[in-house]
């Protein structure tokens, strides 16, 4: 579940970032307003945080899984970072309706991730 969600979120984020180019056809998807530029620039910066979160998650899951305790402790430590990241996504508050919908999908996806982590650590 989490790997599939992560891939979906990554694809969406990459798609959003790729439209930040100066090409008129790409810029027109979300407009070329100062607000849109601000949101896209913020998403680029947040991608670094997202990658760090995912790297920490991957370090204790999948082929890197050691035991339940190790994974649980890592998730306990990671959950505040995930919640902070969600808060930063929510704070973007884009004015363009299409961009707002895309950011909302990111927020929803990360909320599902946080919910899954919470269930795992019980």
N, C-alpha and C positions, 0 to 999 in steps of 0.2 A: 504494500500500500504506500509506504513512505517513498520508496524508490520511484514508483510510478508518478506520484505527486511531485516529487522533486524534479523529475524530467519534464513534466508539464510546466512547472513554474519556471524552470530554466529556459525552456523554449519560449515561453511568453516574455520573460525578461529580455532575452536576447532579441526577440522580435521588436520589443519596445525600443531598446537601445539602438538597433539598426536603423530605425526610422529617424534618428536624430541627425542624420547626415544633412548636408546643406543642399542636397538635390531637391528641386522643387516638387517632384513627384512623390518623394518620400516624406518630405515635410508636410505635404498637404493631407496626409492621413490623419494627423492630429492637429493640424494647423501649425502656424509658425509664430504663435504669440509668445510673449515673454514668459507667460505662465507655463506654456508647454515646454519651452526651453528649460525653465527652472526645474520642472518635474523630471524631464529626461536626464538632465545633469545630475539631479539627486538620485535617480535610479542607477545611474552609472556608478556613483559613489557607494550606494547601498549594495551593489553587486559584490563589492569586496567583502562586506560584512556577511552577505549570504554565502559566499564561497567559504569563508572561515567557519561558519556554522555547519555547513554541509561537510566540510573536511573533518570537523570534530565528530559529527554524527557517523560518518563513514569509518572513522578510526576504531569504532567499537561495534560495528554491525557488518553483516555480510561475511565476507571471507576474513574480516578482522575481528569477528566475534570471538570472545574468550569465554565469558560466563555471564550469567544473569546479573550478578552483583556488579561487575565492572561496567556492564552496559547501563544498568540502573543508575549507578553513581555518576556516570558521564552524562546521562540524560537529566538528572537532577541539577547538575552544574550547568547544563546547556539551556534548560528551559527559560531561565531569566533572560538570557541573550536572545532567544527566539521571541519572547514577549516584547523585549525592547525593540527588536527589529520590526515586529508587527506594528508597534506604536509609531515608529518612524515612517513606515509605509502609509499608515492611516493619516499621519500629519501632512502628507503631500497634498492631499485635498485638491486635485486638479479641477480647473473650471471647465475644460473641454469635456463634454459628456462621453465621448468615445474613450478618451484617455482615463476619465474617472472610472468607467466600467472596467477597463483593463487593469487599473490599479486595484480596484475592488476585487477582481478575480485573484490577484496576487495575495491580497489580504485574506480572502476566504481560504485559499490554498494553504497559507501559512497557519491560519487558525486551525485547519484540519491537522496539520503537522503537529502543532502544539497539543491538540486534543489527543492525538495518537501517542505522543510522548508521555502525556499525563496518564493515559490508560496503562502504558507499559510500566511506569514506576509506581502505579497504584497509590 
